[in-house]
Amino acid sequence: MGTDVSLKLGLLLLLSGCASSSADIVPSYVSPLNYQSYDCEQLTMEA
């Protein structure tokens, strides 16, 4: 069990080192008209 936790922690640290600042991410506009006819299940699938 300890090895499993260590592996997960190591993976988490490795992936967090690759994350960039949210200030560096350029937003892009997506029209809400594309999704206005979707129901909750379809929106969940898109997310």
TACOR-V74461 format. One record per residue. N is the residue number from 1. PSI is psi in degrees with one decimal (none if undefined). OMEGA is omega in radians with two decimals (none if undefined). D_FIRST is the distance of its C-alpha to the first C-alpha in Angstrom with 1 decimal. Layout:
BEGIN
N:PSI:OMEGA:D_FIRST + N:PSI:OMEGA:D_FIRST
END
This chain:
BEGIN
1:-38.6:3.14:0.0 + 2:-36.7:3.11:3.8 + 3:-38.8:3.13:5.4 + 4:-43.7:3.13:5.2 + 5:-42.6:3.13:6.5 + 6:-40.1:3.13:8.8 + 7:-44.5:3.13:10.0 + 8:-41.5:3.12:10.9 + 9:-43.2:3.11:12.5 + 10:-41.9:3.11:14.4 + 11:-41.9:3.11:15.6 + 12:-45.0:3.12:16.8 + 13:-39.0:3.12:18.6 + 14:-45.6:-3.12:20.2 + 15:-34.6:-3.14:21.5 + 16:-24.0:3.08:22.8 + 17:-20.5:-3.13:24.8 + 18:-10.2:-3.08:26.7 + 19:140.6:3.08:27.7 + 20:166.7:3.13:31.4 + 21:142.0:3.13:33.2 + 22:-21.8:3.10:34.4 + 23:-20.4:-3.13:37.9 + 24:-8.1:-3.09:37.9 + 25:124.2:-3.12:37.4 + 26:123.9:3.14:40.8 + 27:153.7:3.05:41.1 + 28:142.3:-3.11:43.0 + 29:135.1:3.03:45.0 + 30:122.4:-3.11:44.2 + 31:131.2:3.10:46.9 + 32:-15.0:3.12:45.8 + 33:-26.5:3.12:48.5 + 34:-26.4:-2.99:46.1 + 35:4.2:-3.02:43.9 + 36:-23.5:3.14:46.3 + 37:1.2:-3.12:46.6 + 38:144.6:3.01:42.8 + 39:178.8:-3.06:41.3 + 40:-40.8:-3.12:37.9 + 41:-42.3:3.12:36.1 + 42:-38.8:3.10:37.8 + 43:-37.5:3.10:36.9 + 44:-40.7:3.13:33.2 + 45:-36.9:3.13:33.4 + 46:-34.7:-3.11:35.1 + 47:none:none:32.6
END
